[in-house]
Amino acid sequence: MDATARIMEIERFAIHDGPGLRTTIFLQGCPLRCPWCANPESQTISDKLLYNTTKCVLCGTCIKNCPTQSIKLIDGKIVINRDTCIKCRLCADNCLAEAIYFIGQTKTISEIMKIILKDKEYYEVSNGGVTISGGELFVQYDVLCALLSECKNNGIHTAIETTGDTDWEKIEKVQDKIDLFLYDMKHIDPEKLKEVPKGNGNRILSNLKKLASLCPEKIIIRVPVIPSFNYDEDTINGIINFAIDNKIKEVNLLPYHNLGKSKYEHLGLTYPMGDIPMLKKEELLKYARNDEILVKIGG
């Protein structure tokens, strides 16, 4: 039976999610709730209605087409009741200004593989491949297993982007089908991981240690550097030393950005990070090194 996946999007010709030209599959669902999350629509497995006020011309077409009257004009503004919305998508389908749109769709493994295989020649020429991302892809474990198997059957390089917040047995069972782990390490302190991103900090760090004992050469640690959370020398150097101690050869420091802020507005949510300014790459250059470990700014 052809398994089905809940995805946000499929990005072809991606260049930041592993080596070479890649196709990145963004799966929905994540156990963490990072305040700086750039993809809040990925946190749960469901369709998400988004509304861009800057595009809206207040024509009222969405109001007329909504069968549950979940869209109203109040005080000259469009107000959407997402609790009563049945996600029929009539509002988006008939919005000529494209102010209302949905993220979240269901695709079979076969449908996804058809898209992946379109670019197989580009993977071969550029030493690229497929990256499965999220959300947290282990939430859809059966989908992950199926995609990895199909990619390996077709001789395609595989990478995953993971928070590591899952059962070790799941990681262990698929690690031989994964050529590169882009492992998200937000902090060295498990209590901080529990307090802010709401993750299982002990499990995240334990899984990384176990994985490094099996295949350190397949791991790149990625650190979203966040002001007021982990942007301090003790924490960043602690993560770098953790990598060295576990024979991991590369760490990428990713400066905080607020490029996902508009998505919160479109979802009718408040951006948790407020007006905290973005970090510049130059502010992290003092950590860059290439001696016993490669520390890159960006990734």
N, C-alpha and C positions, 0 to 999 in steps of 0.2 A: 504493500500500500504506500502511495506517494505521500510522505509527511508534508504537513503545511507549516509555514513559518510566519510569524508576525514580525513585520519589518517596518522600519521608518523609511529607509531609502536604500538604493543601490547606487554607489558612486563609481563610475568607470574612469579610468585613467587617473587614479589617485596617486600622489607622489609622496605623501607624508606618513603613510601607514605601513612602512616596511620598504625593502629594497625594490628598485625598478618601478615600472608601471604596474599598477594593481587595480583590481576591482574590490571595493570595500562594501561588505554587506553589514548594514546597521540593524541589529535585532532589538526588539523592544523588551523591556523588563529589566529591573535592577533592584537589588536589595538595599543599596545605599541611598542616602539623601544628602548629597554634597550641596552645600549652599551655593557653590560656584558652578554647579552643573550647567554646561552649555546646551544640553539637550534635555530639558525637563519633560518633553513629550516621550522620552524613552523610559521613564521610571515605572510605568505600568503598561500592561499589555492590553491596549485598547485604542480605538480611534480617538483622535483629539481634534476638536474644532478650534481653529485659530481665527482671530479677527484683527485685521490690520486697519486701524482707524485712519491712518494717513492715506489709504487708497479709497476709502469709502466716500461715495458721493451722495449718500442719504437718499437714494432713489426709492427705497422701500420695497424693492423686489423680494428681498429675503423675507420680509415680514409677510408678504402675500403668499409666499410659497411654503412657509413653515406649517406643517399639519398639526403641531402641538402648541402653537402660539408661544414658542419659547423665545422668540425674537420680538422685541417691542421698541418703539420709539418713545423715549421718555426725556423730557426737557431738551429736545433737539439732539439726543444722542441715541445710538443703537445700544440696547441692553440685551444681553443674551443670558438666558437661564440654562446653564449646561446640565443642571440636574434633571430637567424635563426633556431635554433634547434626546431624540431617538436615533440620531446620527444617520438619517436617511439621505443626507447630502444634497437635498434639493436646494438648499440655500446656496451652497457653493457652486452647484451645477448651473445655477441661473444668475450668478453674480458676475455681470459683465466687467466690473471693475476689479474682479479677483481679490476683493477685500476679505472675503470669507473663504477659508480653505481647510482641508483636513490633512492630517498626517497619521499614518498607520494603515497598513494594508496586509492582506493575506496572500501569500504566494506558495506554490508547491516547490519542493526541491527541484523537480524537473524544470519548472519555469525559471528558477534562479540559475540553474546550470546552463540553460540556453543562453542567458545573458552573459554568464561567466565565459563560456566557450567562444563567444564572438571575438574575444580579444586574446585568445591563446597565443597567437603568433607574436603579439606585442609582449606578452610575458616572457616568451622564449628569447626574444631579441634583447630585452632590457634586464633579464634576470629578475623579473617581477613575479607576480602571482596574485593570490587572493588573500584578503585580510577579512576576518570575521570580527565584528566589533559590536558595540551596544550603545546604551544600556550595558548590561552584564550578560554576555552570551551564554554563560552556564545556566541561566534561568530557563533557556530553551535548550536543554541538554540533548534531547533526541534530535532536534534540528541541527545542532552543532555536530553531533556524531555523523549524521547523514551527509552534511555538506563536506566535512573533512574526508569522509570515505570516497565520495564522488570526485573530489578534487585530486586525491591521491591516485585514484583509478585512471585519471586523465593526465597524470604526470605534472600536476600544477603545484608550485611552491605555496605553502600555507603559513599564514601568520594569524595570531589572535591578539586582540587587545582585551585584557582582563583585569578586574580588580582583585582577583584571587579569593574573593569571598564566596567560597563554595566548598562542598565536601571534597577532601583530598582524593577519595576514591574516584571521583569523576575526572579530576585532572590526570591522575595516574593512568586511567584507562585510555585516554586519548592522546597522551603526550607524544607517543611514537608517530602519530599522524600530523604533528605540528612541527614545522621547521623553525618557527620563531615565535617566542612569547614576548609581547610588549606588556610588561607587568607593571601595573599602576601601583606605585608605593607612595602614599600621601604623607605618612609619618612613621617614625621609628618607635613611637610610644603607642602601644595597643589601646591604652585608655583614651588617648586623644582621638584615635580612629573610632572608638565607640562613642565618644562624646559629641563629635562634630559631624562626621559623615554618617554616623549611626551604623557603622559596620562592625563585624566581628573581628576586632583587631588582632587577637591572639591567633585566630584561624588564618587571617591574611598573611601574617608574618611567618607562621608555621608552614603554610603551604609553599611560600617562597623558598624557605630553607630546604624543604624536602625536594622541591623541584630542582634547586641548585645542586643538590647532592647527586641528582641523576644526570642533568644536562646543563651545566652552567653556561656552556658555549651557545646555547639557544635562547638565552635570556637577555633582554635589554630592560633595565628598570627605567620607568618614566615617572617623573615627579612633577605634578602640577604645583608650582611654587606660589603659595597663596599668602598675601599679607595678613597678619594677625593670626595665622594658623601654623605655618611651617617655614615662614621666611625669616630664619635666623641661622646663624653659623653653626650652632650646636646641632640643630636638626638636620640641616643639609649635609654637614660633614659626617654626621652619624649615619645617614643613609649611604653616603659614598663609602664609608668604612665598612658598613654592613655588606655592600656589594663586594668589596675587596676580600673580606673575610670568607665570603661564600664563593669566591673564584668567578664572580660575574664580571665581565670585561667592559661593560658599557652602561653609563647612566645618562639619561637625557633630562635636563632641567627645563621645564616648560613654563615660561613666565605667565602669570595670571592675566587673563583678558576677560572682558565683559561682552564679547561678541554675541553671546546668547541672550543678552538682556531683553532684546525685542521679542524673543519667543515668550518670555514670561508675560509681557504686556499683551501679546496676541492671545495667550491662554487665559487672560483675565487674572493673572497672578502678580504678586509683588516680588520684585527681584531681591532675593535675600541678602546680596552683597552690597546693596545700596549704591552709594557713589564712590566706593573705593576705587582709586585710579588704577589703571593697568600698569603692570611692571614692564620695563623696557629690558631688552636683552642685555644692554650694557650694564645693568644693575647686577647681573649674575655672572659677568665675565670673570670675576676673581675666582670662581669655582672651576672654570674650564681648565682641563689638564689632559695630558696624553703621555703619562709615564707608565705606572703600573695599572692604570685604568683610564679609559677614555670617558671624559665627562664633557658632553656637548650641551650647548645652550640651544634649545629647540630640538625638534626631532621629527 
